[in-house]
Amino acid sequence: MERFKKVLIANRGEIAVRVIRTCQRLGYRTVAVFSEADRGAPHVLAADEAVAIGPSPAKESYLVIGKILEAAKTSGAEAIHPGYGFLSENADFARACRDAGLVFIGPEPEAITLMGNKRQAKLRMMAAGVPCIPGYEASDLDDEALALEGERIGFPLMVKAAAGGGGRGMRLVHEASQLRAALRAARSEATNAFGSGELILEKAVIDARHVEVQVFADTHGNVVHLGERDCSVQRRHQKIVEESPSPAVSPALRARMGEVAVAAARAIGYRGAGTLEFLLAPSGDFYFMEMNTRLQVEHPVTELITGLDLVEWQLRVAAGEKLPRTQEAISASGHAIEVRLCAEDPAKGYAPQAGRLLTWRLPVREGVRIDHGVREGQEIPPFYDSMQAKVIAHGPDRETARRRLVEALRELTVFGVTTNKNLLLYVLEHAAFRSGEYDTAFIAKHAPATEVEALYQTDAKARALAAALLFHDEGLKLADTAGLDVSLLNWNTSHRHPVRMKLASRGAEASVTVQPVSAEGYEVDTGDSSFDVSVWGLSAGVLDFSCAGTRGRARYLRDGDTLWLDLGSGAHAVTDVTFRPPSKSDGVGSGRLAAPMDGRILRVDTQVGAAVKPGDVLLVLEAMKMEFQVVADVTGTVAELNVSVGSQVKAKQLLVSLAAEKAS
């Protein structure tokens, strides 16, 4: 007898679309749920049915167990797939599904509870003989007592939230003087993210790689592993590049890690898809970090090298079937690499970005898969994770996969919001990544803040091309309106006139001079360089150009006075401010502190009349599951405080005004 015929997907975005696709292929009807912000989103349109579950904030919709269960009851769904994130590792949700007679497509709630607490999980793994990092796992200590334990363990030291994951509530501490502040920050972040401020301490493993093993278990006593994934390239302890197999794992080590992972799953009576995460030391020793009791974001790399559909495996296990393959029948072929495309600005501390997707163009290439859940014209809301898509490439070897991924990313075009595309290309092309010899400190070692900032600057060549294209576009519009040949524009009886323009990009303004030399050719002086630029073949957002003797193809979009331009390495937004009156800047030292992005005020640490100095934290803003501090930029007093805890704010909204102290 079938256990279920209709599946509700308790998630959104790309993972909801991904699960819906496999469910429909296997003949299951699907039900999507959506918040107000996701009305009309791709996952809603992809499902057979959709149920509204409330306001945009996740805490009022996707995280409300009662609303998800009510949606299942209303739609007649007999099973719920949680995806990842949100309620996927919430034992209370899994238990509520079971109590309501619904099939939870995941492990038993008891396993989620056990492995969801890092302290308890580590103790159980140690008892099962799984290698673990030395540390301190007691649960009843305050910050002062934990600080003393940390000093006993020694430095460098990792402070971790006992509950949850995703890099939140985690701090690397290099010396004793940093420990107490790290404990306070980690506990606050963990409490906000997971509802628990419980912490554990672990000795930091230096120059380690983050390598995880995919496991699957059914209800018939079968447990297998599907090989490893290397997730060492991370920002803020969150993965951005994953690959399989790991360049650092030999066949013998792979077998050993797989055996340990299978033994760990057996030790807790696991069911369904799970991932054992390990730190792999340069010595070849590996240590258990945590177990994710759900399908991982990066599961596609495993799918591409094994040829298996892991969502299908989840559904079959949940239906009571045996695993589709034995360990001996599982094999891997080739190499796969995945990158996470996020709406964030790496040059501004990876600040999440919200806004309208003006252009969303995805490449179609051999060996390339793109999982996403957005569409052109859609608003990217500030309420959820910043990841918008996963771009995955597969090839017969690592270098082929890497090249395919690079070319796919170059072709992928996103205008309207800043993404991490520039950074991802930098990582994939870096010598350390190409060699496979990297670790979890890749970003810190090879992409420091100054390097990342440079990736997002509009250089002289891009500025010259933007100026020529803006000028050319205006000429085409004028010619069309007046019925003139564009070659006659900007002429008098003796010559074409040079035109001075003022362009703004990423808060900086620059003057350029554009001198037309032909219908499609321009000489552009950017002040520090001079370029001969020609533009032609403008169609469907693509243009051919030559600049300084080099020919190329770029993608572009005109949005009012702003030109979005991508030469392959990432988007630049260049605005023509030639005729715009100067405005007072709310920049450094202005005393006017605005929201850097859409979000919610998490904490207010000041009040009107309070004395402040540069660097003092006044507010903490939460956006896309990350926290950002708003700090004083002048010495003085708080003159105006426009928000309170819980306030929803928009980007550039004035939060605090400071009265600067007058110089004596």
Phi, psi and omega per residue, in radians:
M1 nan 2.355 3.131
E2 -1.155 2.397 3.111
R3 -1.409 -0.505 3.140
F4 -2.780 2.686 3.106
K5 -2.159 -0.368 -3.088
K6 -2.246 2.290 -3.070
V7 -2.033 2.229 3.007
L8 -1.655 2.306 3.130
I9 -1.764 1.933 -3.060
A10 -1.525 1.038 -3.075
N11 -2.822 -3.019 -3.085
R12 -2.510 3.139 2.992
G13 1.127 -2.638 -2.984
E14 -1.123 -0.624 -3.105
I15 -1.231 -0.589 3.073
A16 -1.124 -0.781 3.098
V17 -1.073 -0.738 -3.131
R18 -1.066 -0.807 -3.130
V19 -1.182 -0.729 3.117
I20 -1.008 -0.739 -3.103
R21 -1.035 -0.821 -3.132
T22 -1.234 -0.714 3.103
C23 -0.975 -0.801 -3.112
Q24 -1.187 -0.620 3.095
R25 -1.099 -0.586 -3.127
L26 -1.556 0.013 3.062
G27 1.586 0.189 3.069
Y28 -1.508 2.420 2.982
R29 -1.332 2.634 -3.024
T30 -2.175 2.583 3.106
V31 -2.223 2.168 3.053
A32 -1.689 2.676 2.965
V33 -2.076 2.644 -3.096
F34 -2.637 2.545 3.040
S35 -1.548 3.069 3.139
E36 -1.027 -0.665 -3.121
A37 -1.186 -0.408 -3.061
D38 -1.780 0.195 3.101
R39 -1.050 2.139 -3.127
G40 1.482 0.108 3.122
A41 -1.213 2.758 -3.093
P42 -0.951 -0.653 -3.122
H43 -1.184 -0.514 3.094
V44 -1.207 -0.724 -3.136
L45 -1.265 -0.484 -3.088
A46 -1.336 -0.505 -3.053
A47 -1.345 2.801 3.089
D48 -1.258 -0.552 3.102
E49 -2.463 2.826 3.108
A50 -2.557 2.498 -3.104
V51 -2.226 2.252 3.088
A52 -1.295 2.415 -3.098
I53 -2.202 0.236 2.989
G54 2.166 -2.888 -3.063
P55 -1.092 2.966 -3.040
S56 -1.150 -0.768 -3.122
P57 -0.983 2.381 -3.091
A58 -1.031 -0.594 -3.119
K59 -1.172 -0.229 3.115
E60 -1.926 0.094 -3.094
S61 -2.520 -1.472 -3.023
Y62 -1.135 -0.356 -3.122
L63 -1.768 0.087 -3.131
V64 -1.663 1.838 -3.063
I65 -0.999 -0.769 -3.115
G66 -1.021 -0.671 -3.134
K67 -1.215 -0.647 3.117
I68 -1.166 -0.767 3.135
L69 -1.139 -0.658 3.114
E70 -1.156 -0.653 3.098
A71 -1.123 -0.678 3.105
A72 -1.133 -0.750 3.134
K73 -1.116 -0.803 -3.108
T74 -1.082 -0.710 -3.066
S75 -1.500 -0.248 -3.104
G76 1.422 0.317 3.107
A77 -1.251 2.421 3.122
E78 -1.771 -0.199 -3.117
A79 -2.405 2.669 3.126
I80 -2.233 2.195 3.018
H81 -1.785 2.131 -3.047
P82 -1.501 -0.140 -3.067
G83 1.177 -2.414 3.013
Y84 -2.277 2.811 -3.063
G85 1.239 -2.930 -3.126
F86 0.797 -2.046 -3.039
L87 -1.712 0.195 -3.001
S88 -1.129 -0.495 3.123
E89 -2.071 0.577 3.117
N90 -1.775 1.899 -3.087
A91 -1.097 -0.604 3.122
D92 -1.096 -0.645 3.109
F93 -1.170 -0.828 3.124
A94 -1.038 -0.693 -3.136
R95 -1.205 -0.694 3.133
A96 -1.132 -0.646 3.076
C97 -1.096 -0.814 -3.141
R98 -1.067 -0.771 -3.122
D99 -1.145 -0.496 3.140
A100 -1.514 0.058 3.137
G101 1.392 0.294 3.134
L102 -1.705 2.596 3.062
V103 -1.479 2.079 3.072
F104 -1.582 2.067 -3.081
I105 -1.468 1.400 -3.080
G106 3.095 -2.978 -3.115
P107 -1.309 3.018 3.062
E108 -1.166 2.620 -3.130
P109 -1.036 -0.522 -3.141
E110 -1.131 -0.677 3.104
A111 -1.193 -0.664 3.113
I112 -1.106 -0.772 3.136
T113 -1.065 -0.833 -3.094
L114 -1.088 -0.902 -3.030
M115 -1.447 -0.215 3.106
G116 -1.363 -0.229 3.088
N117 -1.898 1.960 -3.030
K118 -1.033 -0.608 -3.133
R119 -1.152 -0.892 -3.135
Q120 -1.143 -0.700 -3.135
A121 -1.082 -0.756 -3.118
K122 -1.126 -0.708 3.117
L123 -1.100 -0.722 3.135
R124 -1.173 -0.704 3.138
M125 -1.160 -0.668 3.093
M126 -1.081 -0.693 3.125
A127 -1.155 -0.490 -3.131
A128 -1.543 0.044 3.114
G129 1.467 0.229 3.097
V130 -1.411 2.261 -3.118
P131 -1.108 2.325 -3.101
C132 -2.271 2.740 -3.131
I133 -1.350 2.379 3.062
P134 -1.037 2.463 -3.138
G135 -3.097 -2.685 -3.129
Y136 -2.339 2.186 -3.004
E137 -2.082 0.112 3.138
A138 -1.143 2.665 -2.998
S139 -1.878 -0.067 -2.922
D140 -1.928 0.368 -3.065
L141 -1.795 2.504 3.027
D142 -1.475 -3.130 -3.055
D143 -1.057 -0.691 -3.098
E144 -1.145 -0.761 3.121
A145 -1.175 -0.671 3.097
L146 -1.130 -0.641 3.119
A147 -1.082 -0.705 3.110
L148 -1.144 -0.684 3.096
E149 -1.148 -0.666 3.119
G150 -1.097 -0.725 3.110
E151 -1.139 -0.551 3.095
R152 -1.220 -0.721 -3.131
I153 -1.160 -0.725 -3.136
G154 1.815 2.939 -3.050
F155 -2.050 2.681 0.031
P156 -1.247 2.723 -2.970
L157 -2.390 2.499 3.041
M158 -1.818 2.255 2.979
V159 -1.764 2.217 -3.074
K160 -2.299 2.521 2.975
A161 -1.197 2.338 3.121
A162 -1.210 -0.513 3.123
A163 -1.830 2.674 3.031
G164 1.316 -2.937 -3.098
G165 -2.925 -2.584 3.127
G166 1.251 0.296 3.107
G167 1.479 -0.123 -3.131
R168 -1.431 2.461 -3.087
G169 1.292 0.468 -3.106
M170 -2.181 2.371 3.118
R171 -2.484 2.409 3.014
L172 -1.697 2.184 -3.067
V173 -2.020 2.192 -3.070
H174 -1.658 -0.439 -3.104
E175 -2.651 2.838 -3.029
A176 -1.014 -0.600 -3.096
S177 -1.130 -0.341 -3.123
Q178 -1.629 -0.223 -2.894
L179 -1.163 -0.845 -3.048
R180 -1.120 -0.708 3.095
A181 -1.135 -0.674 3.123
A182 -1.137 -0.692 3.106
L183 -1.097 -0.776 3.133
R184 -1.088 -0.798 -3.106
A185 -1.148 -0.766 -3.130
A186 -1.127 -0.725 -3.122
R187 -1.147 -0.729 3.125
S188 -1.111 -0.798 -3.126
E189 -1.135 -0.730 -3.140
A190 -1.142 -0.733 3.137
T191 -1.073 -0.754 -3.133
N192 -1.188 -0.706 -3.048
A193 -1.403 -0.653 -2.979
F194 -2.132 -0.085 -3.113
G195 1.352 0.171 3.116
S196 -2.482 2.284 3.123
G197 -1.706 0.235 -3.116
E198 -1.164 2.343 -3.088
L199 -2.151 2.730 2.953
I200 -2.251 2.799 3.114
L201 -2.073 2.471 3.074
E202 -2.463 2.524 3.019
K203 -1.100 2.278 3.141
A204 -1.295 2.331 3.075
V205 -1.669 1.993 -3.033
I206 -1.449 2.527 3.128
D207 1.038 0.548 -3.114
A208 -1.569 2.796 3.007
R209 -1.893 2.655 3.085
H210 -1.722 1.859 -3.107
V211 -2.160 2.241 -3.095
E212 -2.105 2.699 -3.125
V213 -2.095 2.228 3.102
Q214 -1.432 2.214 3.068
V215 -2.115 2.736 3.047
F216 -2.444 2.432 3.114
A217 -2.409 2.523 3.061
D218 -1.932 -3.015 -3.115
T219 -1.619 0.185 -3.125
H220 -1.921 0.231 3.093
G221 1.552 0.123 -3.128
N222 -1.654 2.326 3.087
V223 -2.383 2.313 3.103
V224 -2.347 2.857 2.950
H225 -2.053 2.669 -3.109
L226 -2.009 0.533 3.117
G227 1.496 -3.064 -3.023
E228 -1.918 2.866 2.996
R229 -2.281 2.383 3.091
D230 -1.689 2.081 -3.067
C231 -2.117 0.660 -2.982
S232 -1.327 -0.439 3.138
V233 -1.419 1.920 -3.043
Q234 -2.399 2.669 2.940
R235 -2.167 2.288 -3.095
R236 0.940 0.711 3.126
H237 1.122 0.328 3.087
Q238 -2.076 2.329 -3.039
K239 -1.180 2.482 3.019
I240 -2.255 -0.319 3.075
V241 -2.371 2.319 3.109
E242 -2.346 2.576 3.105
E243 -2.571 2.759 3.084
S244 -2.613 2.352 -0.026
P245 -1.306 2.913 3.103
S246 -1.282 2.363 3.084
P247 -1.099 -0.287 -3.059
A248 -1.743 0.000 -3.044
V249 -1.898 2.091 3.089
S250 -1.423 2.869 3.083
P251 -0.973 -0.696 -3.136
A252 -1.163 -0.748 3.123
L253 -1.169 -0.667 3.114
R254 -1.040 -0.766 3.134
A255 -1.108 -0.740 -3.132
R256 -1.136 -0.800 3.138
M257 -1.120 -0.687 3.116
G258 -1.105 -0.733 3.117
E259 -1.081 -0.759 3.135
V260 -1.121 -0.736 -3.127
A261 -1.124 -0.740 3.107
V262 -1.121 -0.742 3.121
A263 -1.092 -0.667 3.126
A264 -1.123 -0.763 3.130
A265 -1.114 -0.715 3.113
R266 -1.125 -0.625 -3.066
A267 -1.111 -0.411 -3.118
I268 -1.951 0.152 3.135
G269 1.084 0.795 -2.988
Y270 -1.280 2.742 3.070
R271 -2.466 2.345 3.072
G272 1.670 -2.736 -3.117
A273 -1.535 2.363 3.086
G274 -2.621 2.819 -3.127
T275 -2.360 2.181 3.039
L276 -1.633 2.117 -3.130
E277 -1.754 2.306 -3.111
F278 -2.218 2.658 2.884
L279 -1.675 2.206 3.141
L280 -1.840 1.985 -3.120
A281 -1.388 2.755 3.107
P282 -0.976 -0.443 -3.134
S283 -1.263 -0.245 -3.046
G284 1.701 -0.148 3.041
D285 -1.266 2.531 3.109
F286 -2.293 2.625 -3.013
Y287 -2.325 2.381 3.103
F288 -1.131 2.328 3.029
M289 -1.874 -0.969 -3.118
E290 -2.890 2.931 3.031
M291 -2.103 2.223 3.059
N292 -1.621 2.077 -3.042
T293 -1.632 0.953 -3.089
R294 -2.879 3.130 2.996
L295 -1.336 2.352 -3.112
Q296 -1.450 2.686 3.035
V297 -0.925 -0.724 -2.997
E298 -1.539 0.293 -3.120
H299 -1.019 -0.443 -3.124
P300 -1.040 -0.529 -3.129
V301 -1.150 -0.619 3.067
T302 -1.189 -0.712 3.117
E303 -1.062 -0.711 -3.068
L304 -1.242 -0.567 -3.127
I305 -1.536 -0.341 3.130
T306 -1.782 -0.331 -3.084
G307 1.321 0.296 -3.101
L308 -1.831 2.718 3.055
D309 -1.860 1.857 -3.045
L310 -1.245 -0.480 3.057
V311 -1.190 -0.675 3.063
E312 -1.049 -0.750 3.095
W313 -1.043 -0.736 3.118
Q314 -1.035 -0.792 -3.119
L315 -1.127 -0.698 -3.125
R316 -1.186 -0.724 3.097
V317 -1.106 -0.766 3.141
A318 -1.114 -0.495 3.127
A319 -1.422 -0.003 3.097
G320 1.597 0.121 -3.131
E321 -1.409 2.860 3.019
K322 -1.348 2.783 3.061
L323 -0.965 2.430 -3.091
P324 -1.090 -0.431 -3.123
R325 -2.423 2.652 3.010
T326 -1.466 2.959 3.125
Q327 -1.029 -0.688 -3.093
E328 -1.189 -0.423 -3.093
A329 -1.581 -0.027 -3.135
I330 -1.648 2.196 3.116
S331 -2.385 2.829 -3.132
A332 -2.158 2.578 -3.135
S333 -2.394 2.235 3.062
G334 1.360 -2.720 -3.057
H335 -2.478 2.520 3.110
A336 -2.328 2.468 3.102
I337 -2.296 2.380 3.134
E338 -2.150 2.503 2.970
V339 -2.177 2.603 3.101
R340 -1.749 2.028 3.099
L341 -1.516 2.024 -3.042
C342 -2.052 2.528 3.017
A343 -1.455 1.510 -3.112
E344 -2.711 2.833 -3.129
D345 -1.996 1.683 -3.128
P346 -1.019 -0.503 -3.136
A347 -1.318 -0.160 3.091
K348 -2.106 0.822 3.098
G349 1.185 0.501 -3.137
Y350 1.073 0.601 3.136
A351 -1.124 2.274 3.117
P352 -1.070 2.623 -3.114
Q353 -2.126 2.303 3.059
A354 -2.046 2.738 3.129
G355 2.627 -3.062 -3.091
R356 -1.574 2.347 3.054
L357 -1.371 1.714 -3.132
L358 -1.250 -0.663 3.079
T359 -2.369 2.343 3.104
W360 -2.475 1.596 -3.079
R361 -2.051 2.148 -3.077
L362 -1.938 2.442 -3.133
P363 -1.317 2.675 2.997
V364 -2.067 1.867 -3.034
R365 -2.420 2.656 3.101
E366 -1.101 2.337 3.089
G367 1.337 0.182 -3.101
V368 -2.082 2.304 3.093
R369 -2.146 2.420 3.105
I370 -2.225 2.061 3.053
D371 -1.765 2.129 -3.137
H372 -2.645 2.939 -3.131
G373 -2.485 0.617 3.115
V374 -2.267 2.962 3.125
R375 -2.512 2.772 3.129
E376 -1.068 2.372 -3.121
G377 1.602 -0.170 -3.114
Q378 -1.349 2.565 3.024
E379 -1.464 2.248 3.011
I380 -1.490 1.953 -3.070
P381 -1.399 2.771 -3.119
P382 -1.521 0.090 -2.952
F383 -1.578 -0.223 -2.967
Y384 -2.227 -3.080 -3.136
D385 -1.026 2.629 -3.058
S386 -1.389 -0.216 -3.109
M387 -1.228 2.277 -3.128
Q388 -1.937 -0.446 -3.104
A389 -2.794 2.779 2.998
K390 -2.096 2.237 3.101
V391 -1.923 2.126 -3.040
I392 -2.211 2.350 3.095
A393 -2.139 2.489 3.124
H394 -2.181 2.521 3.100
G395 -2.693 2.969 3.139
P396 -1.152 -0.344 3.110
D397 -2.566 2.972 -3.046
R398 -1.094 -0.761 -3.075
E399 -1.156 -0.668 3.094
T400 -1.121 -0.764 3.101
A401 -1.059 -0.744 -3.130
R402 -1.104 -0.816 -3.138
R403 -1.076 -0.760 3.139
R404 -1.070 -0.686 3.141
L405 -1.186 -0.723 3.111
V406 -1.039 -0.847 -3.100
E407 -1.167 -0.634 3.087
A408 -1.121 -0.740 3.120
L409 -1.141 -0.686 3.117
R410 -1.046 -0.676 -3.092
E411 -1.377 -0.546 -3.138
L412 -1.061 2.301 -3.050
T413 -2.199 2.181 3.081
V414 -2.256 2.067 3.045
F415 -2.109 2.530 3.107
G416 2.066 -0.637 3.070
V417 -2.371 2.613 3.087
T418 -1.321 2.444 3.092
T419 -2.201 3.080 3.112
N420 -1.597 0.319 -3.138
K421 -0.956 -0.804 -3.124
N422 -0.979 -0.799 -3.120
L423 -1.165 -0.729 -3.129
L424 -1.062 -0.740 3.101
L425 -1.123 -0.706 3.103
Y426 -1.037 -0.782 3.137
V427 -1.088 -0.847 -3.063
L428 -1.135 -0.495 -3.115
E429 -1.620 -0.143 -3.080
H430 -1.216 2.497 -3.094
A431 -1.025 -0.652 -3.122
A432 -1.139 -0.671 3.107
F433 -1.281 -0.726 -3.127
R434 -1.054 -0.608 -3.133
S435 -1.358 -0.315 -3.073
G436 1.423 0.038 -3.100
E437 -1.764 1.435 -3.128
Y438 -2.525 2.970 3.136
D439 -2.496 -2.946 -3.062
T440 -1.196 -0.192 3.115
A441 -1.653 0.320 -3.084
F442 -0.936 -0.893 -3.094
I443 -1.093 -0.781 -3.137
A444 -1.094 -0.673 -3.091
K445 -1.382 -0.719 -2.943
H446 -1.988 -0.189 3.139
A447 -2.367 1.047 3.094
P448 -1.119 2.921 -3.037
A449 -0.933 -0.719 -3.109
T450 -1.135 -0.665 3.118
E451 -1.168 -0.738 -3.132
V452 -1.156 -0.729 3.111
E453 -1.020 -0.705 3.137
A454 -1.105 -0.582 3.141
L455 -1.099 -0.465 -3.042
Y456 -1.813 0.018 3.071
Q457 -1.351 2.498 3.054
T458 -1.452 1.853 -3.057
D459 -1.322 3.055 -3.042
A460 -1.055 -0.678 -3.132
K461 -1.119 -0.814 3.131
A462 -1.141 -0.651 3.121
R463 -1.144 -0.703 3.120
A464 -1.130 -0.771 3.131
L465 -1.134 -0.711 3.117
A466 -1.091 -0.746 3.132
A467 -1.085 -0.805 -3.138
A468 -1.106 -0.711 -3.108
L469 -1.219 -0.718 3.078
L470 -1.058 -0.785 3.132
F471 -1.116 -0.795 -3.119
H472 -1.094 -0.730 -3.126
D473 -1.111 -0.724 3.095
E474 -1.096 -0.680 3.113
G475 -1.109 -0.727 3.118
L476 -1.108 -0.706 3.118
K477 -1.119 -0.776 -3.132
L478 -1.139 -0.742 3.138
A479 -1.083 -0.720 -3.135
D480 -1.149 -0.729 -3.127
T481 -1.169 -0.742 -3.066
A482 -1.544 -0.139 -3.111
G483 1.246 0.529 -3.090
L484 -1.781 2.777 2.946
D485 -1.321 2.258 -3.082
V486 -1.037 -0.443 -3.122
S487 -1.183 -0.258 3.131
L488 -1.551 -0.172 -3.085
L489 -1.200 2.547 3.046
N490 1.207 0.330 3.091
W491 -1.766 2.576 2.769
N492 -2.115 -2.774 -3.044
T493 -1.254 -0.225 -3.071
S494 -2.126 -0.587 -3.066
H495 -2.905 2.978 3.018
R496 -1.418 2.574 -3.121
H497 -1.559 2.397 2.950
P498 -1.261 2.591 -3.111
V499 -2.176 2.264 3.075
R500 -1.621 2.334 3.138
M501 -2.234 2.677 3.021
K502 -2.078 2.123 -3.094
L503 -2.000 2.523 3.112
A504 -2.129 2.385 3.093
S505 -2.615 2.204 3.126
R506 0.928 0.716 3.038
G507 1.480 -0.070 -3.140
A508 -1.944 2.440 3.123
E509 -1.887 2.572 3.130
A510 -2.561 2.490 3.103
S511 -1.646 2.436 3.079
V512 -2.339 2.707 3.075
T513 -2.073 2.225 -3.126
V514 -1.956 2.137 3.128
Q515 -2.018 1.869 3.100
P516 -1.143 2.412 3.092
V517 -2.140 -0.262 3.068
S518 -2.807 -3.083 -3.123
A519 -1.074 -0.506 -3.096
E520 -2.181 -0.005 -3.053
G521 -1.953 2.532 -3.093
Y522 -2.498 2.575 2.910
E523 -1.810 2.150 -3.065
V524 -2.091 2.163 3.104
D525 -1.855 2.020 -3.124
T526 -1.643 0.091 -3.127
G527 1.742 -0.812 3.112
D528 -1.876 -0.191 3.138
S529 -2.604 2.801 3.092
S530 -2.223 2.382 -3.060
F531 -2.298 2.442 2.922
D532 -1.613 2.060 -3.039
V533 -2.151 2.355 2.994
S534 -2.226 2.421 3.099
V535 -2.245 2.392 3.119
W536 -2.770 3.050 3.084
G537 1.109 0.637 -3.138
L538 -1.315 1.978 3.102
S539 -2.798 2.433 3.074
A540 0.867 0.677 3.082
G541 1.345 0.216 3.134
V542 -2.159 2.427 3.100
L543 -2.363 2.579 2.981
D544 -1.724 2.517 -3.102
F545 -2.605 2.843 2.898
S546 -2.262 2.447 -3.108
C547 -2.543 2.123 -3.120
A548 0.960 0.668 3.061
G549 1.468 -0.020 -3.132
T550 -1.901 2.266 3.110
R551 -1.612 2.597 3.131
G552 -2.839 -3.139 3.097
R553 -2.270 2.401 -3.126
A554 -2.326 2.822 3.042
R555 -1.953 2.504 -3.036
Y556 -2.584 2.848 3.046
L557 -2.682 2.301 3.063
R558 -1.689 2.122 3.121
D559 -2.193 1.536 -3.045
G560 1.145 -2.203 3.120
D561 -1.458 -0.041 -3.082
T562 -1.801 2.344 3.065
L563 -1.909 2.140 3.011
W564 -1.643 2.270 -3.022
L565 -2.442 2.290 3.102
D566 -2.301 1.988 3.125
L567 -1.561 0.134 3.120
G568 2.081 -0.487 -3.079
S569 -1.679 -0.018 -3.137
G570 2.428 2.802 -3.032
A571 -1.423 2.507 2.988
H572 -2.129 2.362 3.050
A573 -1.872 1.961 -3.093
V574 -2.043 2.152 -3.075
T575 -1.925 2.320 3.079
D576 -1.413 1.913 -3.134
V577 -1.980 0.420 -3.073
T578 -0.969 -0.737 -3.060
F579 -1.896 0.279 -3.135
R580 -1.578 2.265 3.123
P581 -1.139 2.561 3.126
P582 -1.083 2.497 3.119
S583 -2.119 2.688 3.114
K584 -1.202 2.253 -3.106
S585 -1.488 2.479 3.001
D586 -1.716 0.785 -3.045
G587 -1.576 -2.785 -3.073
V588 -1.042 2.296 3.078
G589 1.441 0.119 -3.106
S590 -1.448 -0.412 -3.075
G591 1.387 0.006 3.114
R592 -1.914 1.877 -2.997
L593 -1.811 2.028 -3.091
A594 -1.870 2.787 3.113
A595 -1.182 2.244 3.135
P596 -1.280 -0.256 -3.098
M597 -2.874 2.964 2.999
D598 -1.146 2.515 3.115
G599 3.062 -2.855 -3.099
R600 -2.221 2.403 3.113
I601 -1.306 2.061 -3.086
L602 -1.593 -0.638 -3.060
R603 -2.631 2.480 3.045
V604 -2.085 2.060 -3.054
D605 -1.918 0.347 -3.128
T606 -2.576 3.133 3.090
Q607 -2.666 2.847 3.131
V608 -1.048 2.316 -3.136
G609 1.656 -0.188 -3.112
A610 -1.218 2.466 3.072
A611 -1.396 2.378 -3.119
V612 -2.383 2.832 3.044
K613 -2.418 2.811 -3.108
P614 -0.917 2.298 3.123
G615 1.729 -0.278 3.111
D616 -1.143 2.314 3.112
V617 -1.371 2.120 -3.114
L618 -1.793 -0.693 -3.114
L619 -2.464 2.754 2.978
V620 -2.147 2.180 -3.102
L621 -1.878 2.365 3.096
E622 -1.907 2.266 3.087
A623 -2.582 2.320 3.114
M624 0.851 0.786 3.052
K625 1.198 0.275 3.089
M626 -2.159 2.699 -3.124
E627 -1.885 2.454 -3.137
F628 -2.348 2.348 -3.116
Q629 -1.585 2.403 3.004
V630 -1.826 2.042 -3.012
V631 -2.025 2.697 3.104
A632 -1.146 2.509 3.119
D633 -2.021 -0.002 3.084
V634 -2.448 2.851 2.990
T635 -1.546 2.258 -3.109
G636 2.938 -2.524 -3.141
T637 -2.298 2.763 3.097
V638 -1.349 1.999 -3.121
A639 -1.619 -0.531 -3.064
E640 -2.612 2.304 3.108
L641 -2.210 1.941 -2.940
N642 -1.728 0.039 -3.085
V643 -2.398 2.920 3.049
S644 -2.415 3.016 -3.141
V645 -1.017 2.270 -3.138
G646 1.667 -0.179 -3.138
S647 -1.103 2.324 2.992
Q648 -1.533 2.245 -3.077
V649 -2.190 2.719 3.101
K650 -1.794 2.729 3.097
A651 -0.986 2.393 3.103
K652 1.309 0.060 3.076
Q653 -1.221 2.356 -3.133
L654 -1.234 2.139 -3.109
L655 -1.752 -0.836 -3.050
V656 -2.438 2.433 2.988
S657 -1.999 2.312 3.133
L658 -1.947 2.433 3.028
A659 -1.642 1.948 -3.071
A660 -1.189 2.490 3.098
E661 -1.194 2.285 -3.119
K662 -1.318 2.388 3.125
A663 -1.153 2.372 -3.123
S664 -1.492 nan nan
